[in-house]
C-alpha cells in the first residue's frame, strides 16, 4: 500500500514546473540531476522544496508545515506535533528535491520517529501531478515497529512489492544508513552497507526519473498497515545526510555504500 493519493499531491510553484527539465524517455530513466551530498549545514530552498500548507489526502492526519522542519548542528529534523490547522489537528514535515533523478545510488543516514500510526520515509517518487506515471522506490519505517524497515516499489501505480527488513538495535534508537541502487535491470536495497533485497524482474523496476523525498507523517485510517494512531507528544525524524551518486561515479563520502562495492 502506498501512502500517496496522487490527486492530492500539490504542484510545486508554477514557475518551477515551467522550468522543470523534460522527462527522460520511459524505460531509460536517464539521470537529469547531478550527483550531490547534502550534509544539512543549511537548507538550500533553491535545491529543496518544503511541503507546506496541504496534505496527501483523507488518509493523512497531519498538514505539511514548514514550521515542522528545522536544520541545526548538521541535521535535518522533521517533526510531528499537535497543532491545529484548517482541517487537521497535527502538523508534519516533508522535503523534496526540485530536480528529478534517474538511475544511480540514493542514500540517507537517518534516525526514525517512534509511535504507532507514524511513518518515517525516504523515497523517490514521480506521478500524474508531474504528468508522469506513478513510479516510486521506498524505505519506510513504521513507528509501530521500529525494529524493521519496509522496502517497496511502484511501477505505473502498481505496488505489492513490499518486503520487511530487520533493523538491528531499532531504527529509532540510532542513526542507520539506508541506500538503494537503481539500475535498468536491477534494483538493490542496502542497510548499513549490507545488501538486504534485490529485484531483477524488469516489470518490478521503475523507469521514470523521480524526485527525492524525506518525510514524517501520520494516519488515523491505515491501521492495518501503520498501526492504530495514538499521540503521545511531539516526535521527530532526524536526518544526518542525503546523497545521490550518478551511475559510473565513485563513492563521494565515507560511509557510502559505493565505497564497499567493487
N, C-alpha and C positions, 0 to 999 in steps of 0.2 A: 504494500500500500504506500502510495506517495503522500507526502504532506502538502503537495501543491494542488490547487484548483486553478487552472491556468486562466480562466476568465477573470479571476480576481487579481492577477498579477498586474501591477501598475507599470506603465511605460516610463522609463527613465526620461528625464527632462527632454522635451521635444527636440531641442537643439542637439542634444547628444544623439538622439535617434537619427536625425538627419545627417549627422557627421559620422555615423557608425560605418565600419567597413562593409563592403559587400560580402555576403556569406559565401564560404567556400562551397564548392560543389559537393553534393551528397556523396557518401562513400569514400571521400578523400580526407575530410577533417583536417584540412591544411591549417597550420598554425597562423593565426592572424595577430596574436600578441607575442611580444618578445619575452625572453626569459627574465625573471625577476626574483629577488629575495626580499621580502617585506619583514623587517625586524621591529616595526612599530615604535620607532623613536618619535614618530608623529603620525597623524593620519592625513595623508595627502588626498584631499577630496577631488582633485583632478584625476586621480587614479582609481579611487574607491568611491562608489556611490553608497550613501547611507539611506537605507529604507526608513521612511518617516511618514506617519500620519495615515496609515492604511493597514490592511491585513490581507491574508490569503483566502479568506472565506469563512463560512459559518463554523467550520471545524476548529478554527484558531481562536483561542480565548484572550489573546492579547493584541494590542496595537503596536506595530513597529514604531519605535520612537528614537530620535537622535539623542534624547536625554538618557537612553538606556545604554549608551556607548561612551566609553572613556578610553583614553590612551595615556598611560603613565608608567614610568620605570621600565620602558621597553616591552610593555604588554598591552594588548587589546583586551578590554573587559566588556563582555556583553551581559547585561543584567536582565533579570526577570523580576518584576516587583509589582506590588499592588499600587495602582494609580489609575483613577477613573479617567477615561476619555469619552468621546461622544457615545460609543457603543460597546466599550469593553472595560472591564474592571482592572485590567493589568496592562503593563507595557513590557515590551521585549525588544531585543536588539538584533540587527542584521546588517552586514555589509556585503557588497558585491562589486566585482571589477566592472569598470565601464567597458573594457575591452573583452573580446572573445578569444578563446584559446582552443587549439585542436590537439592532435597527438602530442604526447610529451609526458613529463613526470610532474605530478601535483602532490604537494606535501604540506602538512600542517603539524605544528607542535602545540598541543592544547591540553587543558585540564577541564573536564566536563562538569556540568552542574548536576546536583543531586535533587531528586524529587519526582515522585510518580506523576505522570502526565506531562513531563517536560522532555524536550528533545534538543540535545546539543549536536549540531550538524556542521559538517564540512562537505561540500559537494560542488559539482559543476552542473549547469542547467541551461537549457535554451528551450523556447516554446513558442506557441502561437502569437503571444504578445510581440515577439521579435520576428514574426512572420516566418517561423521555422517550425518543424515538427518538434514534439516534446521529447528531447533526449536528456539524460541525466545520469550521473555517476555519484554514488553516495557513501559517506561514512556517517552513521547516526548512532549516538549514544543515548539510549532511552533512560531517563532518570529513575525509572522503576527498578532497574537492574544495571548498575554501572560496572558490573564485572564482565560486561561483554559489549561489543560494538556490532552493529548491523551494517553489512555492505549490501549494495543493491545497484542495479542499473535499469534505466528505462530506454527503450528504443521505439520511437514513434508512439509514445504514450503507453507502451506495453511493458509491464514490470514483471512481478512474480519471480524475481531472481534473487530473493533475499537469502543471506547466509549470516549466521551469528558466529562471531569470533570472540573467544575468551580474551579478556584483558587482565593479565596477572596483576594483582595488587589493587585493581579498581581504577576505572577511567577518571573518577572524581577525586582520587587520593593523591595523584601525582601527574606531572606532565608526561604525555606519551606522544610518540611520533607516528603519524598515520600518513600513508602515501599510496597513490595508485599510479601505475604506468600504463598509459593508454596508447595502444598501437593499432594499426589497421586490422590485424588478425589475432590480436591478443590483448587482454586486459588483466593486469596483475595488481592485487591488493597486498599491502605490506603493513605490518605493525611492529614498530621499533626495529625496523630493518629486516624483519623476517617475513618471507612470503607466506601469506595465510590463505590466499584464494586466487585461483587462476581461471579465466574464462577464455576459451578458444573457439567457441561456436560463433561464427560471424553474425548470426541472427540475433545474438545477445550482446553485441558490442555496438555502442553508439557511433554515429558517423558525422554528426554536425558539430561544428565549433560551438563552445559554450562559455558562459561567464562563470566565474569562480565565486562561491558564496561561503560565508560563515554565519551561523545564526543560532540563537537560543529562543525557543518558543514553546507554548503550551497548548493543550487541548482538553476540553471537557468531554468530547464526544468519541475520540479514538481510544476508548477504554480497553478494547481487546488488544490493541497494538501497543499503546503507550502507558496503559495503566490508568486507574482512577485518579483524577486530578485532586490534589489536596495542597492548599497553600499553607506553608509553614514559615513564611518570611522570605525576604529577598534572597536570591541566589544568583550566582554568576558563572559564566563560561569564560575561561581565561585562555588567551592565545598568545604564544610567545613568538611564533613565526608562521608565515605562509609563503610558499615558493612555487614557481613553475619553471621547469627547465625544458627547453625545446629539444626535439629529437637530435641525437648526434653530438650534443654538447656534454662536456664533462661536469662532474659534481661541482657545485658552487659554494658549498658551505660545509663545515664539519657537522656530521650527523645526517647528511643527506643519504637517502637510500642508494643513490647513484655511486657514492664513494665505496660502497661494499659490493657492487656488481662489476663483473668483468666487462 
